[in-house]
Amino acid sequence: MAAAIAEIADRGYADASLTRIAERAGISKGLLWHYFAGRDDLMRSTVVATVATIRDRVAAELDLTRPVPEVIRAALHHVADLRTTHRAELVALDHIVHNLRHPDGTRQVTLDFYEETYRGQEALFRRGQEEGSLRDFDTRVMAVTYQGAVDVMLAFLDNTPGVDAHAYADKLADILLLGISATR
């Protein structure tokens, strides 16, 4: 899957071949077929593993014992850093998400790929409600909204060179926290 990420980041989705992916991985194409039913299976597996790796990386850098508003702000800062620390993964994910299709043309990568991420975010928001730092709101709606803001922040920062990523993350945190904080 790391070889698939590198191949897609270098050549794009359409030009990424299983032969070159196998060569990058240092394995035979037959071994690739042993583990994956085909190109689509490899791409789906790559999305699942990459999203989990990125999510776990951001979570590992957080002090989850801090008050939830501080965790949210720190998480946005760590996500903003992904543009440099995990650039190839983000590029490959973007290519796969927008190009991996079922035969009828519908996307294979849908919001259900975020389900574990949503559950973790919901748990964090519930904890904030329990600690009294966040007001009462639907944690699922907020998890989906938060993830959407994260994804758009990454796209904006990637397409707008020169923008201070941490200043942007702080402004986004301010807006989100203004809407969900218990005290205003």
N, C-alpha and C positions, 0 to 999 in steps of 0.2 A: 504494500500500500504506500510506503514511503517512496518507492520508485514510481508509482503511478502519480503521486503528488508532484514529484520533480519533473516527470515527463509532461504533465499537463501544464504546470507552471512555465515550463520552457517552450512548449510547442502549441499549447492550446488544446482544447478538448477534441476537436475534430481531427487533429493531426497526431494525437497520442495513439501509438499502436501497441498492441500486446507484445509484439516482438521486441520493441525497444524497451518496454517496461520490464520484460523478463531479463533483457540484457543489463539494464540498470540495476536490477535486483541481484544479478549474478546467478540466475537460475535458468533452467531450460523452460521453454514455452510450455512444454508438456507438464512440468511441475506447477506452473501457473494454472493450467487447466485442471490439475488435480484438486486444487484448493478453491477455485472459482468456476462457476458454471459457464462463465463467459465474461465479456467486457462489461455488460450491465451489472452483473453480480459483483465484479471487482469494484466498479464505481460506487455502487450502493454501500458496499462494505467499507470503502475508503471514506465515504461521508460519515457513516456511523462512528468509525474509529477516530476520525479527525475531529469531529465535533466533541466527542468524549475527551480526547487528549487536550484540546484547547480549554474546554470547560474545567477539567481537572487541574490544568496548569494555573488558570486564573484563581480557582478556589484554593489551591495550595499556597498561593502568595498572600492570602488574606488572613488576618487575625480575626477569626470568627467569634472570639470572646468579646470583641469591642461592641459598642452599641450599634444597632442595625443601620442607622443613617451613616455612620462612619464606614461600615462595611460596604454599603452601596457606593459611596463616593470612591473608596479605594478600589472597588471592583471596576468602576468605570475608568479609572486611571490605568489599571492593569490591562483592560481591554484595549484602550487607546494605544498602549505599547505593543500590542500584537501585530500592528502594521509593520514593525521592524523585527520583532522576535519570531513571528510565525507568518511572514509574508507569503512564502510559497504555499503554505497550507490554505491561507485565505484566498489566494488567487485560484488555486485548484478547486476549492469548495465552490467559489463563485461560478467557475466554468461548469462544474458537474451539475450544480443545482439548476442552472439555466439551460442545460443541454440534454441531460439524461431524461429520456421520454419513453413512455409506453408506446406500443404500435399505433394506438389511436391518437397520439400526439400530446396526451396529457403528461404532466410532469410526474416523474417517479419520486422525486424528493419533495415531500410535502411537510407541513408543520408537525406531523407526528414524529419527525426526526428530532424535534426539540423536546419531546415529552419528558425525558429525564431532566433536562435543563429547567423546564417549567416547574417540575415538582420541587427541585432544589430551591428555586427562586420563591415559590409559594411558601415553602417551609421557612425561609428567611423572613419573608414578609409577615407570616403568622407570629414568628418569634418577636418581631418588632411590635406587633400589636399586643402581644402578651407582656412585653417589657414596658409598654406604655409610650414608646417613642413614635409609633405609627398609629394613625387613626383607623377606625373600622372601614374596611373596603373589601371588595371581592378579590382575593389573592390570585385567582386564576386570571382575571381580567388584567390585573397589574403585571403578572408575570409575562403575559403575551405582549402587553404594551411596553414593558421594560425591554424585553428581548428585541422587539421591533426598533426601539430607540437605539439599542446597542448596534444592531445590524446597519441601520441608517448612518449612525455615527461613523462606523468603520468605512462605509462607502463614501461618505462625505470627505473624511480625512484623506482617504486614498486618492480622491479626485481633486483635492484642493491643497496642493503643496504650499507650504509656508504657513499654514494655520497651526497655531500652537495646540497640539493635541491635548495636553493636560489642562490648558485653559478652557478648551472646548468641553472636556470631560467635566470640569468643575461647573461650567454653566449648565450643562445637561443635568448634573446632580442637583444643582440648585432648583431647577424647574421641577424635576421629579419629586424631590423632597418637599417642596412647597405644597405640592398637591396631596402628599400622603402623610406628612408629619402630623403628630397629634396636636402640637401647638403651632400656632402661626404667628 
